């Protein structure tokens, strides 16, 4: 029996959520910062993204007058010399996907908020615990903000996490 493509991502999300929620610990597990290898660009990308906090949301926006989620990511990466695709679903295919338990600062996270395709994106800014993973994104109601992606709202819409790769020729 073949499973229709549109259900494969849904099944993947459900299985990921079951895996994440099946932890035996009754409290949040602290992730040791020393165990996470941080790329030289990670700090710069987060710093640039945070400079846009408070910029209002604008569908299709890609400058300080207004940003949408993929516009924020494009603008941040443009500042370090990397041109990314403009839409969140195209961005989700640009860098290699990784498993959620391996998430780190600087990773890109993608969500299905409308329909069945990826429609929202953000940049991980902090991994505090398995229940508190902060990301910066352009919220339609609040503009560019940081949120916890492990809330019920974001967990239920989570689609993919991708690890950026950087050319050796770029200088931070």
N, C-alpha and C positions, 0 to 999 in steps of 0.2 A: 504494500500500500504506500503510495507516494503522498507526502505531506506537502500541501501547497506552500509556495515560497513565503507568502504573507504570514503564515503561521509559524514558520521556523524562527523568526526573530522573537515572536511572542513566547514560544516555547523556551528559547534561550534565556529570555528575561526571567521567566518564571523559575527555571532551574537555577539561575544565578541567585535570585532572591531566596529561594529555598536553601541554597548552599550558605549564603551569608547569614540567614536567620537561624540556621541549625547549629550554631555554635553552642557548646555546652556551658560556657562561662555565663555567670549571672550578672557580671559587671563588664563594663567596657574594657577591652584589652588595650593597654598603652603600647603604641608602636615606638620602638626605640629609634630616635632620629639618627643615631650613629649607624644604624643598619641600612639606611636609605641613602644610596649613592645619588648625590645631586649634581646634575649637569651644570656646567659653567653658565649656560644661558638661562637656567631655571629662575634664579634669583632676579635676573634682569627682566624676564618676561612678566613675572609676578609684579615687580615694581612698576613696570610700564602699565600693566593692566589696572593696577590700583590707582594710578594717576587719573584714570577715567571714571572712578567712582563718582556717582552723582550726575553723570551725563544722562540726559533724558532718553527714554526709548523712542526710536523712530523706525518704523518698518522700512527696510532697505537702507537705513542710515549707516554711514561709514566715516563720520567725522565728529568733532566735538559738539556740533549742533544737535546731534542725535545719532544713536547707535542701536542696531539690533544685535542679536547674539553673535551671528557669524561676522558681522561688520566689526564688532569689538575684536574678535580673534584676528581677522585680517589686518586691522590697524596695528595691533600689538606686534604681530609678526613682521609687518612691513617695516616697523621701526628697527628691527634687527636684520633687515635685508632679506627676508624670506617671503616670497609671494605665495599665498595660499588660495585655493578655490574660494569663491564668494559665499556659497550656501553651506549650511551645516551638514547636510547629507553628503555633499561632495567632500567637505573637510573630514568627515568621518572615515573616508576611504583613503585619505592622503597619507596618513602615518599608520604604522602597524598597530593592530588591536592587541591588547593584553588582557589578562584575567583580572577581574576586579580586586581580588585579594592582594595583587601586586601593585596597586595604585600608589602613585607618588606625586609630590608637588610638581607642578608644571605639566602634568598629563592633561589631555583634552578629554572632556566627558560629553556624552551625547545622549539625548532623550527624545522620546516620541511623545509630543504634547498635543499634536493634532493628527488625526488620521492614523495611518499605520507605518509611516516612514519617519525617519529622523527629522526633527523639526526644531531642535533647540540644542545649544552647545555652551560650554563654559570651560574655564581653565582652573584646575585644582590649585588652590593656594596654600592649603595646610592639610596634613593628615594627622589628626590629633589622636583618634582611636577608630576602631571599626564602626563606631556609631556616630562619629563626628568628623566628616570629611568636608572641608570647606571648599567652595568653588566660586569664582567670580563670573558673572554673566549679566546680560542685559535683560532685566525683568520688564515685561510690558507695562506693569503698574508702577514700578519704582525706579526705573532706569538701571544704570549699572550698579550692582550691589554684590555682596558676598552672602552666600547661603550655605546651609548644611545639606549636602546632597543625600544624606541618610534619613531625612524626614520621610514620612509616609508618602507625601506628594511626589517627591523626586524619586524615591526608590521604586515606586510603582510605574514610573515612566522611564527609568533607566534603560538605555539601549547598548551602550558601548563605551569603553575607555580606550584611548589610543596614546601611545608613547611617542612624542616628537623625536625625530632624528635630525641632526644638524650637520651641514657640510663642514668639513675641517677648515675650509677657507674663510669662514666667518669669524670676525673678531668681535668680542662682546663690548 
